[in-house]
């Protein structure tokens, strides 16, 4: 089961009033994770390339 399927299963049993801003919070967390990992991987890759070139 992937993340989106698990999310639908978890949120599927909730009323609309109970969900509130949860989808927005999840979206913001996903964007933050992508940006954080993207910056981290980019920095690691640049450092690794510099080490290999020496």
mmJSON file of the N, C-alpha and C atoms, coordinates in Angstrom:
{"data_MODEL":{"atom_site":{
"group_PDB":["ATOM","ATOM","ATOM","ATOM","ATOM","ATOM","ATOM","ATOM","ATOM","ATOM","ATOM","ATOM","ATOM","ATOM","ATOM","ATOM","ATOM","ATOM","ATOM","ATOM","ATOM","ATOM","ATOM","ATOM","ATOM","ATOM","ATOM","ATOM","ATOM","ATOM","ATOM","ATOM","ATOM","ATOM","ATOM","ATOM","ATOM","ATOM","ATOM","ATOM","ATOM","ATOM","ATOM","ATOM","ATOM","ATOM","ATOM","ATOM","ATOM","ATOM","ATOM","ATOM","ATOM","ATOM","ATOM","ATOM","ATOM","ATOM","ATOM","ATOM","ATOM","ATOM","ATOM","ATOM","ATOM","ATOM","ATOM","ATOM","ATOM","ATOM","ATOM","ATOM","ATOM","ATOM","ATOM","ATOM","ATOM","ATOM","ATOM","ATOM","ATOM","ATOM","ATOM","ATOM","ATOM","ATOM","ATOM","ATOM","ATOM","ATOM","ATOM","ATOM","ATOM","ATOM","ATOM","ATOM","ATOM","ATOM","ATOM","ATOM","ATOM","ATOM","ATOM","ATOM","ATOM","ATOM","ATOM","ATOM","ATOM","ATOM","ATOM","ATOM","ATOM","ATOM","ATOM","ATOM","ATOM","ATOM","ATOM","ATOM","ATOM","ATOM","ATOM","ATOM","ATOM","ATOM","ATOM","ATOM","ATOM","ATOM","ATOM","ATOM","ATOM","ATOM","ATOM","ATOM","ATOM","ATOM","ATOM","ATOM","ATOM","ATOM","ATOM","ATOM","ATOM","ATOM","ATOM","ATOM","ATOM","ATOM","ATOM","ATOM","ATOM","ATOM","ATOM","ATOM","ATOM","ATOM","ATOM","ATOM","ATOM","ATOM"],
"id":[1,2,3,4,5,6,7,8,9,10,11,12,13,14,15,16,17,18,19,20,21,22,23,24,25,26,27,28,29,30,31,32,33,34,35,36,37,38,39,40,41,42,43,44,45,46,47,48,49,50,51,52,53,54,55,56,57,58,59,60,61,62,63,64,65,66,67,68,69,70,71,72,73,74,75,76,77,78,79,80,81,82,83,84,85,86,87,88,89,90,91,92,93,94,95,96,97,98,99,100,101,102,103,104,105,106,107,108,109,110,111,112,113,114,115,116,117,118,119,120,121,122,123,124,125,126,127,128,129,130,131,132,133,134,135,136,137,138,139,140,141,142,143,144,145,146,147,148,149,150,151,152,153,154,155,156,157,158,159,160,161,162],
"type_symbol":["N","C","C","N","C","C","N","C","C","N","C","C","N","C","C","N","C","C","N","C","C","N","C","C","N","C","C","N","C","C","N","C","C","N","C","C","N","C","C","N","C","C","N","C","C","N","C","C","N","C","C","N","C","C","N","C","C","N","C","C","N","C","C","N","C","C","N","C","C","N","C","C","N","C","C","N","C","C","N","C","C","N","C","C","N","C","C","N","C","C","N","C","C","N","C","C","N","C","C","N","C","C","N","C","C","N","C","C","N","C","C","N","C","C","N","C","C","N","C","C","N","C","C","N","C","C","N","C","C","N","C","C","N","C","C","N","C","C","N","C","C","N","C","C","N","C","C","N","C","C","N","C","C","N","C","C","N","C","C","N","C","C"],
"label_atom_id":["N","CA","C","N","CA","C","N","CA","C","N","CA","C","N","CA","C","N","CA","C","N","CA","C","N","CA","C","N","CA","C","N","CA","C","N","CA","C","N","CA","C","N","CA","C","N","CA","C","N","CA","C","N","CA","C","N","CA","C","N","CA","C","N","CA","C","N","CA","C","N","CA","C","N","CA","C","N","CA","C","N","CA","C","N","CA","C","N","CA","C","N","CA","C","N","CA","C","N","CA","C","N","CA","C","N","CA","C","N","CA","C","N","CA","C","N","CA","C","N","CA","C","N","CA","C","N","CA","C","N","CA","C","N","CA","C","N","CA","C","N","CA","C","N","CA","C","N","CA","C","N","CA","C","N","CA","C","N","CA","C","N","CA","C","N","CA","C","N","CA","C","N","CA","C","N","CA","C","N","CA","C","N","CA","C","N","CA","C"],
"label_alt_id":[null,null,null,null,null,null,null,null,null,null,null,null,null,null,null,null,null,null,null,null,null,null,null,null,null,null,null,null,null,null,null,null,null,null,null,null,null,null,null,null,null,null,null,null,null,null,null,null,null,null,null,null,null,null,null,null,null,null,null,null,null,null,null,null,null,null,null,null,null,null,null,null,null,null,null,null,null,null,null,null,null,null,null,null,null,null,null,null,null,null,null,null,null,null,null,null,null,null,null,null,null,null,null,null,null,null,null,null,null,null,null,null,null,null,null,null,null,null,null,null,null,null,null,null,null,null,null,null,null,null,null,null,null,null,null,null,null,null,null,null,null,null,null,null,null,null,null,null,null,null,null,null,null,null,null,null,null,null,null,null,null,null],
"label_comp_id":["UNK","UNK","UNK","UNK","UNK","UNK","UNK","UNK","UNK","UNK","UNK","UNK","UNK","UNK","UNK","UNK","UNK","UNK","UNK","UNK","UNK","UNK","UNK","UNK","UNK","UNK","UNK","UNK","UNK","UNK","UNK","UNK","UNK","UNK","UNK","UNK","UNK","UNK","UNK","UNK","UNK","UNK","UNK","UNK","UNK","UNK","UNK","UNK","UNK","UNK","UNK","UNK","UNK","UNK","UNK","UNK","UNK","UNK","UNK","UNK","UNK","UNK","UNK","UNK","UNK","UNK","UNK","UNK","UNK","UNK","UNK","UNK","UNK","UNK","UNK","UNK","UNK","UNK","UNK","UNK","UNK","UNK","UNK","UNK","UNK","UNK","UNK","UNK","UNK","UNK","UNK","UNK","UNK","UNK","UNK","UNK","UNK","UNK","UNK","UNK","UNK","UNK","UNK","UNK","UNK","UNK","UNK","UNK","UNK","UNK","UNK","UNK","UNK","UNK","UNK","UNK","UNK","UNK","UNK","UNK","UNK","UNK","UNK","UNK","UNK","UNK","UNK","UNK","UNK","UNK","UNK","UNK","UNK","UNK","UNK","UNK","UNK","UNK","UNK","UNK","UNK","UNK","UNK","UNK","UNK","UNK","UNK","UNK","UNK","UNK","UNK","UNK","UNK","UNK","UNK","UNK","UNK","UNK","UNK","UNK","UNK","UNK"],
"label_asym_id":["A","A","A","A","A","A","A","A","A","A","A","A","A","A","A","A","A","A","A","A","A","A","A","A","A","A","A","A","A","A","A","A","A","A","A","A","A","A","A","A","A","A","A","A","A","A","A","A","A","A","A","A","A","A","A","A","A","A","A","A","A","A","A","A","A","A","A","A","A","A","A","A","A","A","A","A","A","A","A","A","A","A","A","A","A","A","A","A","A","A","A","A","A","A","A","A","A","A","A","A","A","A","A","A","A","A","A","A","A","A","A","A","A","A","A","A","A","A","A","A","A","A","A","A","A","A","A","A","A","A","A","A","A","A","A","A","A","A","A","A","A","A","A","A","A","A","A","A","A","A","A","A","A","A","A","A","A","A","A","A","A","A"],
"label_entity_id":["1","1","1","1","1","1","1","1","1","1","1","1","1","1","1","1","1","1","1","1","1","1","1","1","1","1","1","1","1","1","1","1","1","1","1","1","1","1","1","1","1","1","1","1","1","1","1","1","1","1","1","1","1","1","1","1","1","1","1","1","1","1","1","1","1","1","1","1","1","1","1","1","1","1","1","1","1","1","1","1","1","1","1","1","1","1","1","1","1","1","1","1","1","1","1","1","1","1","1","1","1","1","1","1","1","1","1","1","1","1","1","1","1","1","1","1","1","1","1","1","1","1","1","1","1","1","1","1","1","1","1","1","1","1","1","1","1","1","1","1","1","1","1","1","1","1","1","1","1","1","1","1","1","1","1","1","1","1","1","1","1","1"],
"label_seq_id":[1,1,1,2,2,2,3,3,3,4,4,4,5,5,5,6,6,6,7,7,7,8,8,8,9,9,9,10,10,10,11,11,11,12,12,12,13,13,13,14,14,14,15,15,15,16,16,16,17,17,17,18,18,18,19,19,19,20,20,20,21,21,21,22,22,22,23,23,23,24,24,24,25,25,25,26,26,26,27,27,27,28,28,28,29,29,29,30,30,30,31,31,31,32,32,32,33,33,33,34,34,34,35,35,35,36,36,36,37,37,37,38,38,38,39,39,39,40,40,40,41,41,41,42,42,42,43,43,43,44,44,44,45,45,45,46,46,46,47,47,47,48,48,48,49,49,49,50,50,50,51,51,51,52,52,52,53,53,53,54,54,54],
"pdbx_PDB_ins_code":[null,null,null,null,null,null,null,null,null,null,null,null,null,null,null,null,null,null,null,null,null,null,null,null,null,null,null,null,null,null,null,null,null,null,null,null,null,null,null,null,null,null,null,null,null,null,null,null,null,null,null,null,null,null,null,null,null,null,null,null,null,null,null,null,null,null,null,null,null,null,null,null,null,null,null,null,null,null,null,null,null,null,null,null,null,null,null,null,null,null,null,null,null,null,null,null,null,null,null,null,null,null,null,null,null,null,null,null,null,null,null,null,null,null,null,null,null,null,null,null,null,null,null,null,null,null,null,null,null,null,null,null,null,null,null,null,null,null,null,null,null,null,null,null,null,null,null,null,null,null,null,null,null,null,null,null,null,null,null,null,null,null],
"Cartn_x":[0.848,0.0,0.891,0.695,1.495,0.891,1.595,1.198,-0.171,-0.423,-1.698,-2.869,-2.688,-3.751,-4.005,-2.939,-3.094,-3.793,-3.476,-4.098,-5.59,-5.967,-7.384,-8.111,-7.492,-8.108,-8.295,-7.284,-7.37,-8.418,-8.403,-9.312,-10.701,-10.833,-12.114,-13.186,-12.786,-13.763,-14.1,-13.516,-13.748,-14.842,-15.6,-16.562,-15.811,-16.437,-15.807,-15.471,-16.346,-16.118,-14.912,-14.64,-13.516,-12.181,-12.214,-10.967,-10.348,-11.138,-10.655,-9.504,-8.391,-7.23,-6.215,-6.598,-5.669,-5.077,-5.866,-5.258,-4.224,-4.48,-3.525,-2.246,-2.395,-1.228,-0.407,-1.088,-0.39,0.341,-0.327,0.299,1.53,1.421,2.557,3.714,3.405,4.451,5.129,4.344,4.915,5.826,5.389,6.216,7.506,7.392,8.578,9.546,9.024,9.865,10.584,9.88,10.486,11.592,11.324,12.331,13.536,13.298,14.371,15.242,14.613,15.367,16.08,15.425,16.044,17.309,17.258,18.434,19.521,19.143,20.11,20.799,20.032,20.606,21.505,21.098,21.917,23.26,23.24,24.483,25.37,24.768,25.526,26.154,25.393,25.898,27.067,26.953,28.047,29.305,29.138,30.282,30.917,30.092,30.581,31.336,30.819,31.493,32.847,32.915,34.198,35.198,34.748,35.633,36.144,35.262,35.639,36.616,36.44,37.304,38.715,38.916,40.252,41.18],
"Cartn_y":[-1.177,0.0,1.237,2.086,3.306,4.392,5.513,6.586,7.15,7.403,8.021,7.094,5.793,4.84,4.802,4.795,4.802,6.069,7.184,8.455,8.437,7.882,7.791,6.883,5.794,4.88,5.57,6.307,6.994,8.095,8.908,10.045,9.639,8.451,8.006,7.841,7.521,7.293,8.562,9.7,10.952,11.766,12.507,13.451,14.659,15.357,16.543,17.567,17.724,18.695,18.314,17.016,16.554,16.718,16.687,16.772,18.155,19.199,20.568,20.907,21.333,21.744,20.612,19.405,18.276,18.115,18.177,18.05,19.138,20.352,21.446,21.175,20.69,20.374,19.255,18.248,17.129,17.616,18.441,18.993,19.827,20.668,21.502,20.639,19.583,18.68,17.953,17.566,16.884,17.826,19.068,20.049,20.316,20.486,20.73,19.553,18.338,17.152,17.086,17.39,17.365,18.415,19.616,20.683,20.303,19.811,19.448,18.345,17.309,16.194,16.656,17.479,17.982,18.767,19.649,20.445,19.545,18.606,17.693,16.808,16.247,15.37,16.173,17.38,18.225,18.539,18.915,19.228,17.99,16.841,15.595,15.216,15.36,15.007,15.908,17.202,18.124,17.782,17.468,17.115,15.816,14.848,13.564,13.731,14.565,14.817,15.47,16.421,17.062,16.057,15.124,14.099,13.169,12.778,11.853,12.514,13.787,14.49,14.703,14.691,14.931,13.771],
"Cartn_z":[0.0,0.0,0.0,-0.988,-1.039,-0.15,-0.056,0.862,0.525,-0.765,-1.142,-0.862,-1.06,-0.747,0.748,1.536,2.988,3.443,2.82,3.176,2.878,1.736,1.384,2.366,2.764,3.726,5.071,5.517,6.806,6.76,5.706,5.621,5.147,4.574,4.045,5.097,6.305,7.366,8.143,7.754,8.473,7.793,8.591,8.042,7.501,6.574,5.991,7.071,8.044,9.118,9.969,10.099,10.917,10.194,8.876,8.108,8.252,8.146,8.328,7.405,7.979,7.179,7.009,7.341,7.245,5.844,4.77,3.432,3.143,3.621,3.417,4.203,5.426,6.252,5.625,5.114,4.473,3.224,2.427,1.225,1.554,2.58,2.992,3.474,4.22,4.707,3.546,2.548,1.388,0.594,0.414,-0.304,0.461,1.776,2.603,2.509,2.516,2.403,1.072,0.003,-1.332,-1.433,-0.934,-0.977,-0.122,1.089,2.013,1.424,0.91,0.326,-0.936,-1.739,-2.966,-2.686,-1.703,-1.334,-0.76,0.089,0.705,-0.311,-1.224,-2.248,-3.184,-3.531,-4.405,-3.753,-2.48,-1.763,-1.653,-1.342,-1.219,-2.557,-3.628,-4.952,-5.353,-5.094,-5.424,-4.637,-3.354,-2.517,-3.013,-3.365,-3.854,-5.173,-6.059,-7.337,-7.102,-6.17,-5.85,-5.295,-4.47,-3.899,-5.0,-5.909,-6.98,-7.952,-8.234,-9.193,-8.671,-7.37,-6.789,-7.004],
"occupancy":[1.0,1.0,1.0,1.0,1.0,1.0,1.0,1.0,1.0,1.0,1.0,1.0,1.0,1.0,1.0,1.0,1.0,1.0,1.0,1.0,1.0,1.0,1.0,1.0,1.0,1.0,1.0,1.0,1.0,1.0,1.0,1.0,1.0,1.0,1.0,1.0,1.0,1.0,1.0,1.0,1.0,1.0,1.0,1.0,1.0,1.0,1.0,1.0,1.0,1.0,1.0,1.0,1.0,1.0,1.0,1.0,1.0,1.0,1.0,1.0,1.0,1.0,1.0,1.0,1.0,1.0,1.0,1.0,1.0,1.0,1.0,1.0,1.0,1.0,1.0,1.0,1.0,1.0,1.0,1.0,1.0,1.0,1.0,1.0,1.0,1.0,1.0,1.0,1.0,1.0,1.0,1.0,1.0,1.0,1.0,1.0,1.0,1.0,1.0,1.0,1.0,1.0,1.0,1.0,1.0,1.0,1.0,1.0,1.0,1.0,1.0,1.0,1.0,1.0,1.0,1.0,1.0,1.0,1.0,1.0,1.0,1.0,1.0,1.0,1.0,1.0,1.0,1.0,1.0,1.0,1.0,1.0,1.0,1.0,1.0,1.0,1.0,1.0,1.0,1.0,1.0,1.0,1.0,1.0,1.0,1.0,1.0,1.0,1.0,1.0,1.0,1.0,1.0,1.0,1.0,1.0,1.0,1.0,1.0,1.0,1.0,1.0],
"B_iso_or_equiv":[0.0,0.0,0.0,0.0,0.0,0.0,0.0,0.0,0.0,0.0,0.0,0.0,0.0,0.0,0.0,0.0,0.0,0.0,0.0,0.0,0.0,0.0,0.0,0.0,0.0,0.0,0.0,0.0,0.0,0.0,0.0,0.0,0.0,0.0,0.0,0.0,0.0,0.0,0.0,0.0,0.0,0.0,0.0,0.0,0.0,0.0,0.0,0.0,0.0,0.0,0.0,0.0,0.0,0.0,0.0,0.0,0.0,0.0,0.0,0.0,0.0,0.0,0.0,0.0,0.0,0.0,0.0,0.0,0.0,0.0,0.0,0.0,0.0,0.0,0.0,0.0,0.0,0.0,0.0,0.0,0.0,0.0,0.0,0.0,0.0,0.0,0.0,0.0,0.0,0.0,0.0,0.0,0.0,0.0,0.0,0.0,0.0,0.0,0.0,0.0,0.0,0.0,0.0,0.0,0.0,0.0,0.0,0.0,0.0,0.0,0.0,0.0,0.0,0.0,0.0,0.0,0.0,0.0,0.0,0.0,0.0,0.0,0.0,0.0,0.0,0.0,0.0,0.0,0.0,0.0,0.0,0.0,0.0,0.0,0.0,0.0,0.0,0.0,0.0,0.0,0.0,0.0,0.0,0.0,0.0,0.0,0.0,0.0,0.0,0.0,0.0,0.0,0.0,0.0,0.0,0.0,0.0,0.0,0.0,0.0,0.0,0.0],
"pdbx_formal_charge":[null,null,null,null,null,null,null,null,null,null,null,null,null,null,null,null,null,null,null,null,null,null,null,null,null,null,null,null,null,null,null,null,null,null,null,null,null,null,null,null,null,null,null,null,null,null,null,null,null,null,null,null,null,null,null,null,null,null,null,null,null,null,null,null,null,null,null,null,null,null,null,null,null,null,null,null,null,null,null,null,null,null,null,null,null,null,null,null,null,null,null,null,null,null,null,null,null,null,null,null,null,null,null,null,null,null,null,null,null,null,null,null,null,null,null,null,null,null,null,null,null,null,null,null,null,null,null,null,null,null,null,null,null,null,null,null,null,null,null,null,null,null,null,null,null,null,null,null,null,null,null,null,null,null,null,null,null,null,null,null,null,null],
"auth_seq_id":[1,1,1,2,2,2,3,3,3,4,4,4,5,5,5,6,6,6,7,7,7,8,8,8,9,9,9,10,10,10,11,11,11,12,12,12,13,13,13,14,14,14,15,15,15,16,16,16,17,17,17,18,18,18,19,19,19,20,20,20,21,21,21,22,22,22,23,23,23,24,24,24,25,25,25,26,26,26,27,27,27,28,28,28,29,29,29,30,30,30,31,31,31,32,32,32,33,33,33,34,34,34,35,35,35,36,36,36,37,37,37,38,38,38,39,39,39,40,40,40,41,41,41,42,42,42,43,43,43,44,44,44,45,45,45,46,46,46,47,47,47,48,48,48,49,49,49,50,50,50,51,51,51,52,52,52,53,53,53,54,54,54],
"auth_comp_id":["UNK","UNK","UNK","UNK","UNK","UNK","UNK","UNK","UNK","UNK","UNK","UNK","UNK","UNK","UNK","UNK","UNK","UNK","UNK","UNK","UNK","UNK","UNK","UNK","UNK","UNK","UNK","UNK","UNK","UNK","UNK","UNK","UNK","UNK","UNK","UNK","UNK","UNK","UNK","UNK","UNK","UNK","UNK","UNK","UNK","UNK","UNK","UNK","UNK","UNK","UNK","UNK","UNK","UNK","UNK","UNK","UNK","UNK","UNK","UNK","UNK","UNK","UNK","UNK","UNK","UNK","UNK","UNK","UNK","UNK","UNK","UNK","UNK","UNK","UNK","UNK","UNK","UNK","UNK","UNK","UNK","UNK","UNK","UNK","UNK","UNK","UNK","UNK","UNK","UNK","UNK","UNK","UNK","UNK","UNK","UNK","UNK","UNK","UNK","UNK","UNK","UNK","UNK","UNK","UNK","UNK","UNK","UNK","UNK","UNK","UNK","UNK","UNK","UNK","UNK","UNK","UNK","UNK","UNK","UNK","UNK","UNK","UNK","UNK","UNK","UNK","UNK","UNK","UNK","UNK","UNK","UNK","UNK","UNK","UNK","UNK","UNK","UNK","UNK","UNK","UNK","UNK","UNK","UNK","UNK","UNK","UNK","UNK","UNK","UNK","UNK","UNK","UNK","UNK","UNK","UNK","UNK","UNK","UNK","UNK","UNK","UNK"],
"auth_asym_id":["A","A","A","A","A","A","A","A","A","A","A","A","A","A","A","A","A","A","A","A","A","A","A","A","A","A","A","A","A","A","A","A","A","A","A","A","A","A","A","A","A","A","A","A","A","A","A","A","A","A","A","A","A","A","A","A","A","A","A","A","A","A","A","A","A","A","A","A","A","A","A","A","A","A","A","A","A","A","A","A","A","A","A","A","A","A","A","A","A","A","A","A","A","A","A","A","A","A","A","A","A","A","A","A","A","A","A","A","A","A","A","A","A","A","A","A","A","A","A","A","A","A","A","A","A","A","A","A","A","A","A","A","A","A","A","A","A","A","A","A","A","A","A","A","A","A","A","A","A","A","A","A","A","A","A","A","A","A","A","A","A","A"],
"auth_atom_id":["N","CA","C","N","CA","C","N","CA","C","N","CA","C","N","CA","C","N","CA","C","N","CA","C","N","CA","C","N","CA","C","N","CA","C","N","CA","C","N","CA","C","N","CA","C","N","CA","C","N","CA","C","N","CA","C","N","CA","C","N","CA","C","N","CA","C","N","CA","C","N","CA","C","N","CA","C","N","CA","C","N","CA","C","N","CA","C","N","CA","C","N","CA","C","N","CA","C","N","CA","C","N","CA","C","N","CA","C","N","CA","C","N","CA","C","N","CA","C","N","CA","C","N","CA","C","N","CA","C","N","CA","C","N","CA","C","N","CA","C","N","CA","C","N","CA","C","N","CA","C","N","CA","C","N","CA","C","N","CA","C","N","CA","C","N","CA","C","N","CA","C","N","CA","C","N","CA","C","N","CA","C","N","CA","C","N","CA","C"],
"pdbx_PDB_model_num":[1,1,1,1,1,1,1,1,1,1,1,1,1,1,1,1,1,1,1,1,1,1,1,1,1,1,1,1,1,1,1,1,1,1,1,1,1,1,1,1,1,1,1,1,1,1,1,1,1,1,1,1,1,1,1,1,1,1,1,1,1,1,1,1,1,1,1,1,1,1,1,1,1,1,1,1,1,1,1,1,1,1,1,1,1,1,1,1,1,1,1,1,1,1,1,1,1,1,1,1,1,1,1,1,1,1,1,1,1,1,1,1,1,1,1,1,1,1,1,1,1,1,1,1,1,1,1,1,1,1,1,1,1,1,1,1,1,1,1,1,1,1,1,1,1,1,1,1,1,1,1,1,1,1,1,1,1,1,1,1,1,1]
}}}
